[in-house]
Amino acid sequence: MQSATDMSSFGMVTGKGTQASFSGGCLTAKKRRVKEIDWDSVVEKADGIIAAAGAVAVALSALYFAPVLISILSR
């Protein structure tokens, strides 16, 4: 069983490396798909999800430390 990690960068430096060829059809399809995506809405949606996750983390940490804070303030 051969692995794809056999490639060495030394051959590329000396100019003796092999060049991989591939059909551009798949790459062209991916480029077309990337151009069709509205990246502004994707970034806004990700920003909302990250903000919500941060709010949940703050709320959970407040619940975790509430007993400690109450015991300190009750003295």
Sequence and secondary structure as in RCSB ss.txt:
>XXXX:A:sequence
MQSATDMSSFGMVTGKGTQASFSGGCLTAKKRRVKEIDWDSVVEKADGIIAAAGAVAVALSALYFAPVLISILSR
>XXXX:A:secstr
   GGG  SHHHHHT        HHHHHHHHHHHHHS HHHHHHHHHHHHHHHHHHHHHHHHHHHHHHHHHHHT 
